[in-house]
């Protein structure tokens, strides 16, 4: 394998550094949560995942981009 192979290139490509950002609309209805996580970086998303696995209803709030570097 050479450094230009697709398998090598994809293994070195970081999804955290993607330029494209998905925009999500503000919810139009009233909702309730057990926890609100501020920040959608690696720590915030991990925290939200662990809270969800513990059975909590979780909202993640991000001011800019999800998992931004």
QUILIN-V924869 format. One record per pair of residues at least 6 apart in sequence whose ideal C-beta (glycine too) atoms are under 7 Angstrom apart, sorted by the first residue. I is the first residue (numbers start at 1). J is the second residue. D is the distance in Angstrom with one decimal. If there is no record, write none. Layout:
i->(I/I)
j->(J/J)
d->(D/D)
//
This chain:
i->(1/1/16/16/17/21/22/33/33/33/34/34/34/35/35/35/36/36/37/37/37/37/37/38/38/39/40/40/40/40/41/41/42/44/45/45/48/48/51/52)
j->(7/8/67/69/69/65/66/57/58/59/56/57/58/51/56/58/59/61/44/47/48/58/60/44/61/62/60/62/66/67/67/68/67/60/60/67/58/60/58/58)
d->(6.8/5.8/5.2/5.5/5.1/4.2/6.7/4.9/6.2/4.6/3.9/4.9/6.8/5.2/5.3/5.1/4.9/6.1/4.9/5.3/4.6/6.3/4.9/7.0/5.4/6.4/5.1/3.7/4.3/6.2/6.1/6.8/6.5/6.1/6.8/6.6/4.8/4.9/4.7/5.2)
//
